[in-house]
Amino acid sequence: MNVTALAADTAATDRLIAPHGGVLKDLYLPSAEAEALGARIGDWPSLVLNTRQLCDLELLLSGAFSPLEGFLGRNDYNGVVQDMRLGDGTLWPMPITLDVDEAFSAKLSIGSEVVLRDEEGMPLAVLEVQDIYWPDRLHEALRVFGTSDRTHPGVAELFDRTGPVYLGGRVRGLQPPAHPDFAELRDTPRALRAWFEANGWSRIVAFQTRNPMHRAHRELTLRAAEQVGARLLIQPSVGRTKPDDVDYSTRVRCYRALLSHYPEGQARLSLLPLAMRMGGPREAMWHAIIRKNYGASHFIVGRDHAGPGKDASGKPFYGPYEAQQLLEQHQAELGIRIVPFPAMVYAVNRDAYIPATEVQPADEVRDISGTELRRRLREGSEIPDWFSFPDVVKILRERHPPPSP
């Protein structure tokens, strides 16, 4: 970035970035209105939401999905699937839909009101049905995920676990979903923005993760924050990730331990109840928009961001830098600044982490993959200090103890 562009960028982030679409939505009704509506819903149609739907509803209600005010109707859905745009032209890459079965949809008509409940039956919101439609899920898979291969977890869910009918409409919040753990880390966009303002943070680089963080992640995030002169928001997804990922409770304990290894006052941990789709480039753009709504001015996009790995033929679903390229194409419209960053690797001869792009022929590079880490945990074998911090490893070993001899 040249000096003029840097000065303009600095001036633009002297205050918090505007939400996507210009207005931070808050879809919760005032308490008196919520109580009055709650008293009327006894015999209304009810839908118990699954994990993905619950996560989507929570982020809709809090404004994290601004400018959305509900689940997409067919016009917005078609625009998002085909061109990554809502019906009014606003950039939005991921369809946020409420799927149901044929039997449930048959009881509804335009104007129906549906109570949205959690798995314990607690009413969270009311959906005003404005659209009932039958999507082409093959077309959705090909456009959104770029494949129809069920090896892709997003495709498998779409084909095998998603209802054939979508309901579109505005939602009105009665109460937030209950979370018994880590309450102090579960910020709404409005609350986190207020914290940033109270603490004088305006240049904030956000980091998305669904895995435990180790020394390479600390080095990457510190370098990214230093590169753009920003404070760091570590905002892991704790809604739903890949089936074989480390459980979020263990991960949050690891993040807390890692936080003590950052300079004091330079990093903030906040949890995001996001149901990931593992949608690669489109998902990366979605992640950036969500962090923009939380107040972040910058967003780190790493190698193969939100990629699910390889397809049935052994070929990666997405190119390693495809996500970075897509976000850079839409940089001006996104508003939030993208910080592309390569993977960090450990060079034994330097006793330091360096970007993979800076490795020299003389460097002796080491790394431990996620698969290798899980093997070492399972077998109780050594996890070297150059790879992770002892307090983080201790938490992982407690959760994954080796088998008894």
N, C-alpha and C positions, 0 to 999 in steps of 0.2 A: 504494500500500500504506500503511495507517495505521500509527501508531507501535507499537501493540501487536502487529500482525501482523509488522512488521519485526523487533521484538525477538524474537518467537518464531522467525521464520525464521533470524535470526542465531544463536540458541542451538542450533537444529536442525543448523546446519552448522558448529559448532565442531569436529566430527569429520567424517570422510568419510561421504558418503551410503551407505546400505546398497545392495547390488546388487538388481536386480529379482528379486522372489521371495524375497529375504532371504539367499540363499547364492550366492557366486560359484563357479560350476562350474569344475572343472579335469578335463578328460576324457582327459588324457594318462596312460598307465600309468607306474608307477615303472620305472626303467630295466631292472631285472632282469626284471620281468614283460613289458615290451615286447620284450626280447631273447628271452625264452622263447617268447612268442607268435609273434614274427617267424620263429623257426626252424621253426614248424609250418605255415606258410601256403603252402608251395610249390605245391601242387596245388589250392588253394581257388579258387573263382570270383573273378575280378578285374574291376574296373571302372576304366577310365581316365577321370578326371573332366575335364569342360570347365571353362572359366574361372569361370563362375558357381558351379558345384558346388565347385570348389577354394576359392574365397573363402568360401563358406558353411561348408565343413568347417573351415577355419582358425579362423573366428570361433566355431564350435561348440566346438572343442577347447580354445580359450583361455579360454572363459567369457564372451566378449563377447556371446553370445546367451543368457546365463543368463536364465531357468531351464531352457532346453532342454538335453537330454542326447543328442539325436540328431535325425535327420530325422523329420518328423511322420508319425505313423500317421493312419488315416482319421478317427478320433474327434477328435483335436486339429486335424487339417486342416479338417474340416467346421466346427468351432467358430470357427477363425481366419477362414476365408473368410466365413462367415455373419455372425459377431458380433464379430470381433476378440478372441476369447477362446479360450484353451486349454481342454481338457476339464475341468480343475479350476477354471475360472473366471478364471484369471490373464489380465490384459490382454496381448494380443500381436497385432499388426495384420498381419503379413506371413507368408504360408506359406513355411516352410523345408522344401523337398521335394527328394527325390532321384529324378529321372525316368530311366527306362530304356526300351529298346524291348521289343517283345513277345518276341523271340527270347531275349533275356537273361533276362527274368523267367520264361520257361518252364522254365529250368534250376533255379529256386529254389523253396523252400517255406519255411513258417514255421519258424524255427530255423536256417536256412542262415546261414553266415558268409561275408561278401563282403569281399575285400581292396580298399580304396580307394586308387588310385594316382594320382600326378601324371603329367604328359605324358611324362616321361622313364621312367616305369615304377617309380619309387620308391614303396614301400608306406608310406602315411601313417597309415592307420587300418584298423580292422576294423569292419564293420557287422554287427550281429546282427539279422537280418531278423525283425521282429515283425509286419509287416503288408505285404501286397501288394494294391494296389487301383488301380482305373481311375477317375481323377477326371473330373468334368464341367468341361472347361477353359473352355467358354463361360461357365458360371456363375462360375467363378473370375475370369475377366476382368471380368465385369460387376460383381461384388462388390468385388474388390480394386482394380481400376483405374477402375471406373465407366464402362467403354466396351468395345465390341468392335471398335473402329476400329484397323486395323493400322498406322495412322500413329503410334500410341503404341508406343514401343519395347518396353515390357513386354508389351503384347498381341501384338506381332509375334513376340517370342521364344516366348511361351506357345503360340501357334497353329502357328508354323512351325518352331521349333527345339527343342521340348520333347517328350520321349518320352511315349507314351500311358499308361505304367504308373509308379506311384509306389511306392517302397520306404520303409517306415517302420521305424525301429528305433534302438536305442542304438549309439553309436559309442565305440570305445576307441582312443585315439591311440597310435601307435607312434613317430612323430617329426614335428616341425613341417615345413611346406613350406619349401623352400629359397628364399631371396631373396638374390641376389648383391649387391644394391645397398641403400644407406641403412640398413644393419643397425642403426645407433645410433638410428634414428628409429622402428623397428618395435617398439613396446611391446605387451606383453600387458596385459590389464586388471590382473592382479596386480602386474606390474612397475611400471606407471604409478601405481597406488595407493601402492605402496611409495615411489616417488619423491615423490609429493605429501606423504606423511606425513614423510619425511625432510627435506623442505624447508619444512614448516610450512604447506602449502597446504591449506585446507579449503573455502573458498568459491571455486569454479572454474566459470567460464562457458565452455562449449564452443561452437565455431563449426564448422559443416559446410560444406565447399566442394568443388566438382569443377572449378573454374576457377582460373586465375591470379588473385591478389589485387592490387588497385591501391589508390590513395589513398582511394577511397570505402569500400572494405572495411576498411582500417585505421581510418578515422574511425568507422565503424559499430561495429566490435568494441571499440575503446577506449571509446566512449560506453556501450556495453552493459555492459562490465566496470565502469566507473565508476558506472553507475546502480545496480548491485546490490552494489557493494563487493567485487568478486571479481577473482581473477587469470584470465588468458585461456589456454584450451587451443585452439590451432588444430589441428584434426584432419581433414585432407582425405581424401576417399575416393580410394584409389589402386588399387582392384581392377579394377572395370569401370564405366565411366560411359557417356556417349552416344558413338556412333561418331565424331562429328565434333569431339569435345573435344580440347583440347591434351593431348599425351601426358604421362603422369604424371611421367616423369623431368624434363622441362622444367619442369613445374609445381613439383616439389619444389625445384628450384634457385631458382625465383622466390620460393617461400615462405621459403627460407633467407635470400635477399637482403632480403625484406621484414621479417624478424624483427629486423634491426638498426635498423629505424625505430620500434620500440616501446620504451618505457621499460625500462631494464635490470631483469631479474628479474620482469617483469610478464606475460610471454608464453612459452608452451612449444609447440613443434611436435612432433606425433606423427602417424604415418601409420596410416590405417585400411584394411585390405585388404578393402573392402566391394564387393560386386557390386551396384550400384544398380539398382533397377527403374524409377526415375523415376515412382514411384507417388503423388506429390502428398501429400495429407493423411495417408494411411496410412503412407507412407514417412517423413514428418516425425516421426510418433509412434515409428516403429521407430528412427529416428536418435536420438531422445531417450532411449529405453530403452537403446540401446547405449552412449551417453555416460554414462548413469547407472551402467552396469556398469564403466566405466573410472574412475569416481570423480567425475565432474563433478556439481556441485550445481545448476547452471543450464544452460540450453540456448537459444541464439539461434535464433529462427524468423523468417525473413525473408519477403518478399513472394514468393508462388508458390513456396514451398519444395519442391524436388525435382520441379517441374513440367516436363514435356517440351515445352511450347510449345502449338501449335495443332493441332486435329484436321483431318480432310480437308476440312471445310467452312470452315476458317479461324477457328473459335471455340476459345478456350483450353480445354484439357481441364479445368482447375480454376480456381476463382475466386482472385483475388489473395491473399485473406486466409482462404481455406477451411482451410488447414493450421493457422493460428493458432487459428481458432475450434474445430477438433476437439480440439486439445491442451488448450485452456483448459477445454473441457467435461470432460476427464478429468484435470485438474490434480491433484486431491487423490490420486487413485489412482496416478498416475504417480510422484509423489514428487519427481522432479526439477522445479525451478521453470522455467517457460517465460518467456523474455524476448522478447516480440514486438517486432520492429523494422521500421520502414518503410525503403524505399530511400533512399540518400543521394545528393543531387545537388549539383553545383557551382554556386554563385551568383557570377557574375563581379563584380557590384557589391560583394559582401561579401568577395571573394577567400577564400571558405570553403565547406566542405561543410556542408549543412544537411539535415535530414530532409525528404523530399518533402512531408510533411504540414504543414510550416512555411513553405512557399514563399509569398511575398507578391506581389501584382500588380506591384510595382516591381522584383522580382528578375529578373535576366537569367540564366536557367538553361541550363547546358550539360551534355551527357552524351555518351559514346561507347559505342554498343552493341557486343556481342561481334562481330556481323557487320561493323560499321564498323571495329573494331580489326583484325580479320583482313584486311580490305581494305587498310588502311594498312600493315600488315606486308607483305602481298603486293606492294604497289606501292612500298614504301620511302618512303612519305610521312610527314609529321611526326606524332608522337604527343606532345601537349603535356605540359609538366611538371605542369600542374594535374591531369592524369588519372592519371599513374603516376610512379613513381620511376625515374630514369635507369638504375639498376642492374638493375631488373626489366625495363625495355624492352630493355636490351642483351641479356639472356638470351633474350628472345622473338625479337629480330632474328637472333640467332645460329641459332636453331632454324628460323626462317622468313625466310631471306634473300630479298631481291627478286630477280627474274630478271635475268640479265646483259643489258646493253644490246645 
